[in-house]
Amino acid sequence: MAAGRADVRRGERRSLTGHRYLLGDPLTPGNPVLSVYQSDIIVYGASLRNFLLLEFHDLLDLDRIDAIALAGQGITRERIAAIPFWGELILGTQ
């Protein structure tokens, strides 16, 4: 595999909506959802479940407090640091 291709795969992401992305390499349960807009990168959801519950609670007929309880814990700094490629970018911008 060419070096350039390896770099692209390392930061692979799957588009969800707008500038929200699910990390895609490796595509595993519990991957965080990122908001990527130009050089502004933040963790927008600790997991896909967390993101969907918090972002679309009104469509699910849940009140915000119930959605927060169902969404579970947020993401820790240690877990962000462990994300290949993106962790360095996120922590480097804070």
C-alpha positions in Angstrom: 0.0 0.0 0.0 1.3 3.4 -0.9 2.2 5.8 1.9 -0.4 8.4 0.7 -3.1 5.8 0.8 -2.2 4.7 4.3 -2.6 8.3 5.5 -6.0 8.5 3.9 -7.2 5.3 5.5 -5.9 6.3 8.9 -8.3 9.2 9.0 -11.3 7.5 7.2 -14.7 8.7 8.3 -18.3 8.0 7.2 -20.6 11.0 6.6 -23.8 11.1 8.8 -25.3 14.5 8.3 -23.9 17.9 7.4 -20.4 18.0 8.9 -20.9 15.1 11.3 -18.9 12.0 10.7 -18.6 8.5 12.3 -15.0 7.3 12.4 -14.6 4.5 9.9 -11.2 2.9 10.3 -11.7 0.6 12.0 -15.5 0.7 11.8 -16.3 -0.7 15.3 -19.2 -0.3 17.8 -18.7 2.6 20.1 -16.7 4.8 17.6 -17.3 8.5 18.4 -19.1 10.9 16.1 -16.9 13.9 15.1 -17.9 17.4 13.9 -15.4 18.4 11.3 -15.6 21.9 9.8 -12.5 23.2 8.2 -9.8 23.0 11.0 -12.4 22.9 13.8 -12.8 19.3 15.0 -14.8 18.3 18.1 -16.3 15.1 19.4 -20.0 15.5 18.9 -21.1 12.2 20.3 -19.3 9.6 22.4 -20.9 6.9 20.1 -23.4 6.7 17.3 -26.1 5.9 19.8 -25.1 8.8 22.0 -25.1 11.2 19.0 -28.5 10.0 17.7 -30.3 10.2 21.1 -28.9 13.7 21.8 -29.3 15.1 18.3 -32.7 13.7 17.5 -34.4 13.3 20.9 -37.3 15.5 19.8 -38.0 13.2 16.8 -38.0 10.3 19.1 -40.5 12.0 21.4 -38.0 12.1 24.3 -37.4 15.0 26.5 -33.8 16.2 26.7 -33.2 14.9 30.2 -34.5 11.4 29.3 -32.3 11.4 26.2 -29.2 12.3 28.2 -30.0 9.5 30.6 -30.4 7.0 27.8 -27.3 8.3 25.9 -24.9 7.2 28.7 -21.6 8.7 29.5 -19.7 11.1 27.4 -16.2 10.6 26.1 -13.1 10.9 28.3 -9.8 12.7 27.3 -8.0 9.3 27.5 -10.4 7.8 25.0 -10.0 10.8 22.7 -6.2 10.4 22.9 -6.5 6.8 21.9 -8.3 7.6 18.6 -5.7 7.1 15.8 -5.1 10.2 13.8 -8.1 12.2 14.9 -7.2 12.1 18.7 -4.0 14.1 18.0 -5.9 16.7 16.0 -8.7 17.1 18.5 -6.4 17.4 21.6 -4.0 19.6 19.7 -6.8 22.1 18.9 -8.1 22.4 22.5 
